[in-house]
Amino acid sequence: MTKQFNETFLKAARGEKTDHVPVWYMRQAGRSQPEYREIKEKYSLFEITHQPELCAYVTRLPVEQYNVDAAILYKDIMTPLPAIGMEVEIKSGIGPVIDNPIRSLADVEKLGELNPEVDVPYVLDTIKLLTQEQLSVPLIGFSGAPFTLASYMIEGGPSKNYNKTKAFMYAEPKAWFALMEKLADVVITYVKAQINAGVKAIQIFDSWVGALNVEDYRYFIKPIMNRIFTELREENVPLIMFGVGASHLALEWHDLPIDVVGLDWRLPISQAREMGIQKTVQGNLDPAILLAPWEVIEEKAKAILDQGMTQPGYIFNLGHGVFPSVDPATLKRLTSFVHEYSASKLSR
């Protein structure tokens, strides 16, 4: 007998009433799971994502282990960039490193187009495998946002302050906006291909955009995000926006044609609601709390749930990704707690 499809996450994303608060965790696939660590001894991230069977296994593992209400595709934020001409290498202990960083308008103009069926067929095959055969919960697809992708392309790798990126933005506005349009094309094409392959929701990670102030966000970034989400709206799947250290931009995101505002742990949900955020919110337990004793985790989760459940449209998540040192049993227990506690409150 096939397991009934669990729509709770999709309903909450659309702001509908649910029997319990849905839960999934950023970076739930891999990292803290022993089965994943075993795979990583044999295969690199690149190799895992290029093997649909293996990648599907890593993606669905947390659904089976933790009983979460959604899966998120296991892949790297940099996946589409080699296809457009960026020389990306994932270096252990460092992250993505780019040997030919963007330095001028000429560099931007050299960038190619993304053809997902030709350039990233393994991503689409993994999605089809999961959505047609393996999952009984929605699969979330994702992409990095233009600012975050640009930060790697300009810095040449991870950065603490994004000085080169911001300097390029201020000093070369023509090149900057050309790069934003180019990356918007990539994101839209990439995301639409994921949706056509079967993902039921999309999260756009603008992980590092919190480095900008509101004024600069409005001028240099928001128009391009508006374009991306306006075009993706036509696909009729829930759209989630998320970044880290970007609480000051939460209202700017709320303005965009999205369904869900993702919050990190710095902005309490109650405060976000008071600020005027009426869309579905997602978040926002500090992942570090997962390393505390269970009593502390339960108390913090309860406080967040109480804030989130004051109106329909709430998805429980962390304020950022799961750490490798988190015990998988903790995530399983937390999922059960969120389901049971919220169900008891929502049934009243």
Phi and psi in degrees as a GROMACS rama.xvg file:
@    title "Ramachandran Plot"
@    xaxis  label "Phi"
@    yaxis  label "Psi"
@TYPE xy
-78.664  144.208  THR-2
-71.7195  139.256  LYS-3
-65.4716  141.515  GLN-4
-71.5379  130.481  PHE-5
-92.7223  108.763  ASN-6
-96.0478  4.16188  GLU-7
-55.1395  -44.6519  THR-8
-59.97  -45.1743  PHE-9
-65.0698  -39.794  LEU-10
-62.7115  -46.993  LYS-11
-62.5735  -39.5286  ALA-12
-61.6451  -31.5484  ALA-13
-87.8002  2.43399  ARG-14
81.254  15.9397  GLY-15
-88.3491  161.577  GLU-16
-71.132  145.245  LYS-17
-132.499  160.283  THR-18
-75.2405  -28.4863  ASP-19
-145.655  163.692  HIS-20
-76.4212  124.633  VAL-21
-72.2588  154.045  PRO-22
-141.067  137.318  VAL-23
-147.006  165.871  TRP-24
-125.413  132.918  TYR-25
-63.5102  138.589  MET-26
58.6437  34.716  ARG-27
-72.0266  -27.4323  GLN-28
-83.5082  121.124  ALA-29
89.1847  -157.155  GLY-30
56.2196  -72.8594  ARG-31
-92.778  -0.941822  SER-32
-92.5366  128.035  GLN-33
-58.5078  -37.3932  PRO-34
-60.9167  -38.157  GLU-35
-68.5015  -42.6875  TYR-36
-62.0229  -34.1662  ARG-37
-64.4671  -43.038  GLU-38
-62.8725  -41.1118  ILE-39
-66.7689  -20.2613  LYS-40
-68.9803  -27.0415  GLU-41
-100.062  -33.8292  LYS-42
-127.682  146.75  TYR-43
-81.8817  167.523  SER-44
-55.1994  -44.6435  LEU-45
-56.1045  -46.2782  PHE-46
-68.4975  -38.7589  GLU-47
-62.3729  -48.6545  ILE-48
-68.183  -20.6785  THR-49
-88.941  -0.517166  HIS-50
-116.822  97.2045  GLN-51
-50.3863  -42.8309  PRO-52
-61.0603  -45.8393  GLU-53
-68.7016  -42.6927  LEU-54
-65.7223  -39.0486  CYS-55
-64.1075  -40.098  ALA-56
-60.7343  -47.0286  TYR-57
-63.0547  -38.2625  VAL-58
-67.7004  -40.0129  THR-59
-87.6187  -15.1593  ARG-60
-52.906  -48.6413  LEU-61
-65.2093  -27.8187  PRO-62
-65.4976  -43.6506  VAL-63
-70.9804  -37.2019  GLU-64
-82.3433  -38.7348  GLN-65
-105.422  -14.2589  TYR-66
66.3542  34.328  ASN-67
-71.3655  162.468  VAL-68
-91.1855  -0.23383  ASP-69
-156.139  152.828  ALA-70
-107.93  150.355  ALA-71
-119.748  133.002  ILE-72
-55.1933  130.935  LEU-73
-83.735  110.847  TYR-74
-165.8  173.446  LYS-75
-97.5381  147.02  ASP-76
-60.6233  -24.1635  ILE-77
-86.4948  -3.66676  MET-78
-44.7064  -45.6946  THR-79
-79.1041  -10.7653  PRO-80
-71.2663  -39.0982  LEU-81
-57.0932  -34.5822  PRO-82
-63.2384  -26.8415  ALA-83
-97.5055  3.98621  ILE-84
112.589  8.39977  GLY-85
-91.8587  133.262  MET-86
-89.2351  92.3022  GLU-87
-99.7888  133.909  VAL-88
-132.234  130.598  GLU-89
-88.8727  110.323  ILE-90
-98.8764  131.477  LYS-91
-59.3337  130.415  SER-92
81.0508  -8.45329  GLY-93
-115.731  -50.5746  ILE-94
114.034  -158.726  GLY-95
-70.9803  131.688  PRO-96
-123.158  134.676  VAL-97
-116.764  122.488  ILE-98
-83.2883  -14.9683  ASP-99
-125.035  65.8149  ASN-100
-61.404  155.935  PRO-101
-75.3529  128.582  ILE-102
-128.573  -11.0441  ARG-103
-158.086  170.052  SER-104
-60.1478  -37.5599  LEU-105
-59.0976  -39.8293  ALA-106
-63.4035  -40.6501  ASP-107
-63.9178  -44.0243  VAL-108
-66.5778  -20.2793  GLU-109
-78.4031  -17.6577  LYS-110
-63.2734  141.713  LEU-111
-91.9633  -169.311  GLY-112
-100.199  158.684  GLU-113
-100.51  128.707  LEU-114
-119.347  93.1365  ASN-115
-53.5004  -41.8525  PRO-116
-62.4748  -30.2783  GLU-117
-94.3026  -41.3607  VAL-118
-86.4421  -35.5171  ASP-119
-133.484  48.4987  VAL-120
-60.3005  -30.4946  PRO-121
-62.4369  -33.0621  TYR-122
-65.5598  -46.6487  VAL-123
-67.2542  -36.9391  LEU-124
-66.4303  -38.6526  ASP-125
-62.9661  -44.5028  THR-126
-59.7192  -46.699  ILE-127
-61.842  -42.5939  LYS-128
-58.9147  -46.9636  LEU-129
-68.0465  -47.9355  LEU-130
-80.784  -26.4849  THR-131
-91.4342  -22.9671  GLN-132
-128.709  -29.3778  GLU-133
-114.715  -27.2446  GLN-134
-103.508  145.341  LEU-135
-113.835  14.3642  SER-136
-128.299  160.855  VAL-137
-64.1352  146.291  PRO-138
-99.938  127.777  LEU-139
-94.8572  126.439  ILE-140
-95.7252  169.185  GLY-141
-156.365  166.158  PHE-142
-149.063  153.442  SER-143
-71.5636  152.039  GLY-144
-85.8764  161.22  ALA-145
-53.0062  -44.0904  PRO-146
-61.465  -46.0711  PHE-147
-66.2832  -42.6386  THR-148
-63.2402  -43.0282  LEU-149
-61.8049  -35.3033  ALA-150
-61.6569  -39.4983  SER-151
-69.6008  -39.6153  TYR-152
-68.4877  -29.9425  MET-153
-92.1295  -42.9606  ILE-154
-71.177  -28.9376  GLU-155
87.9525  4.62402  GLY-156
166.605  -169.685  GLY-157
-62.2585  152.071  PRO-158
-141.15  154.11  SER-159
-92.4256  -26.6352  LYS-160
-128.929  -10.1841  ASN-161
59.2941  34.1284  TYR-162
-64.1671  -43.0792  ASN-163
-64.8627  -40.888  LYS-164
-62.4053  -48.5336  THR-165
-67.7296  -37.4034  LYS-166
-62.6528  -41.3695  ALA-167
-63.9271  -42.1873  PHE-168
-60.6285  -44.9013  MET-169
-75.7619  -40.7207  TYR-170
-85.0419  -27.783  ALA-171
-126.827  61.7671  GLU-172
-58.4198  -36.0629  PRO-173
-62.8681  -47.3264  LYS-174
-64.661  -38.4088  ALA-175
-60.7616  -50.4561  TRP-176
-68.0341  -31.6983  PHE-177
-64.2798  -40.8842  ALA-178
-66.22  -41.3828  LEU-179
-60.9524  -43.6514  MET-180
-64.9752  -42.0404  GLU-181
-61.3843  -45.8418  LYS-182
-70.9062  -32.0005  LEU-183
-61.6567  -43.2568  ALA-184
-57.7308  -44.8873  ASP-185
-62.1531  -49.0151  VAL-186
-60.8822  -47.1555  VAL-187
-62.1637  -47.0646  ILE-188
-61.8107  -45.6335  THR-189
-64.133  -46.9156  TYR-190
-68.1401  -42.2232  VAL-191
-61.2325  -37.3086  LYS-192
-64.9669  -39.3608  ALA-193
-63.666  -41.9447  GLN-194
-65.9567  -43.722  ILE-195
-61.9362  -30.1307  ASN-196
-78.697  -17.9348  ALA-197
135.511  -3.29546  GLY-198
-66.8386  148.755  VAL-199
-104.748  -6.20901  LYS-200
-158.095  162.411  ALA-201
-132.875  134.26  ILE-202
-113.817  127.398  GLN-203
-98.5255  121.06  ILE-204
-94.7395  108.215  PHE-205
-104.204  66.9021  ASP-206
-52.6424  -39.5676  SER-207
-109.645  8.38812  TRP-208
-70.2821  -13.831  VAL-209
-61.067  -13.2888  GLY-210
-69.0205  -15.4002  ALA-211
-97.5992  150.639  LEU-212
-82.6652  171.589  ASN-213
-60.8501  -44.3374  VAL-214
-59.7986  -46.7656  GLU-215
-67.1207  -37.35  ASP-216
-59.4475  -46.6058  TYR-217
-61.1749  -37.2175  ARG-218
-85.1308  -48.2372  TYR-219
-91.8126  -20.8638  PHE-220
-122.721  -44.8216  ILE-221
-58.1584  -41.523  LYS-222
-58.018  -37.9767  PRO-223
-73.2148  -35.5645  ILE-224
-67.1839  -37.1089  MET-225
-60.278  -44.5621  ASN-226
-62.5064  -45.7488  ARG-227
-59.4231  -53.0694  ILE-228
-69.5659  -32.466  PHE-229
-62.4675  -42.9906  THR-230
-70.6955  -35.1899  GLU-231
-75.0394  -24.4421  LEU-232
-53.9564  -35.8678  ARG-233
-60.4109  -20.5517  GLU-234
-80.7649  -12.121  GLU-235
61.9463  39.5536  ASN-236
-123.226  151.995  VAL-237
-59.4765  138.692  PRO-238
-116.829  127.004  LEU-239
-115.717  137.676  ILE-240
-113.214  133.784  MET-241
-146.679  141.741  PHE-242
-152.063  166.85  GLY-243
-107.492  138.6  VAL-244
62.9572  34.4395  GLY-245
-125.086  28.9465  ALA-246
-56.0485  -33.6819  SER-247
-68.0934  -10.1123  HIS-248
-106.029  1.28299  LEU-249
-57.4883  -40.8697  ALA-250
-70.3451  -32.41  LEU-251
-63.7627  -41.4024  GLU-252
-65.531  -40.5578  TRP-253
-58.5583  -30.5326  HIS-254
-69.0501  -26.1494  ASP-255
-73.1081  157.076  LEU-256
-75.9112  64.4942  PRO-257
-116.429  171.434  ILE-258
-104.306  -32.0251  ASP-259
-132.044  130.139  VAL-260
-99.4938  115.507  VAL-261
-85.5688  131.557  GLY-262
-114.906  137.328  LEU-263
-82.0818  -174.408  ASP-264
-77.7038  -5.3949  TRP-265
-78.6172  -23.6987  ARG-266
-112.759  111.855  LEU-267
-61.6663  145.266  PRO-268
-60.0942  -40.0479  ILE-269
-60.1929  -38.828  SER-270
-68.5674  -39.9397  GLN-271
-60.0239  -41.7232  ALA-272
-64.7182  -42.5638  ARG-273
-63.6937  -33.0806  GLU-274
-68.8191  -17.8852  MET-275
114.259  11.7273  GLY-276
-81.8951  107.999  ILE-277
-106.31  -10.934  GLN-278
-71.7201  171.762  LYS-279
-57.9089  138.365  THR-280
-113.664  151.929  VAL-281
-129.6  130.347  GLN-282
149.901  -162.639  GLY-283
-155.464  50.0907  ASN-284
-68.385  130.892  LEU-285
-60.846  120.81  ASP-286
-57.1534  -26.345  PRO-287
-62.4364  -27.6899  ALA-288
-64.2275  -23.359  ILE-289
-64.7122  -15.1036  LEU-290
-92.9544  -2.72251  LEU-291
-85.5052  170.187  ALA-292
-61.7508  155.088  PRO-293
-56.1453  -38.9273  TRP-294
-57.4935  -39.3024  GLU-295
-68.5109  -45.202  VAL-296
-58.6743  -46.7086  ILE-297
-62.0943  -43.5704  GLU-298
-63.0463  -44.8001  GLU-299
-67.3622  -41.9846  LYS-300
-63.8354  -40.7991  ALA-301
-61.3278  -43.8225  LYS-302
-62.1129  -41.6391  ALA-303
-67.8559  -43.2624  ILE-304
-61.896  -41.9628  LEU-305
-60.2134  -36.9902  ASP-306
-72.1744  -42.2803  GLN-307
-68.2248  -32.9159  GLY-308
-86.0024  7.17727  MET-309
-66.7691  -17.4266  THR-310
-152.515  158.87  GLN-311
-62.6676  156.458  PRO-312
95.7205  62.8951  GLY-313
-145.677  133.034  TYR-314
-123.797  125.293  ILE-315
-80.9774  134.492  PHE-316
-156.894  -178.95  ASN-317
-89.5456  166.309  LEU-318
-81.3608  -6.64684  GLY-319
-165.966  -160.38  HIS-320
-83.4802  159.154  GLY-321
-63.1526  135.193  VAL-322
-78.7744  151.866  PHE-323
-59.3901  -28.2571  PRO-324
-84.4614  2.44837  SER-325
-76.2902  136.068  VAL-326
-75.0335  123.015  ASP-327
-53.0805  -31.678  PRO-328
-62.4876  -30.7566  ALA-329
-66.2957  -42.1223  THR-330
-66.9701  -37.8686  LEU-331
-63.9365  -44.9112  LYS-332
-65.7584  -39.4325  ARG-333
-65.7193  -41.182  LEU-334
-59.5614  -47.3188  THR-335
-59.7477  -42.6857  SER-336
-62.7536  -46.001  PHE-337
-59.3036  -46.285  VAL-338
-61.145  -50.2736  HIS-339
-70.3751  -46.1581  GLU-340
-63.9977  -44.7924  TYR-341
-69.1024  -37.8639  SER-342
-62.7283  -40.0149  ALA-343
-66.503  -34.8314  SER-344
-77.2108  -41.1108  LYS-345
-75.6312  -18.9617  LEU-346
-82.1839  -8.25245  SER-347
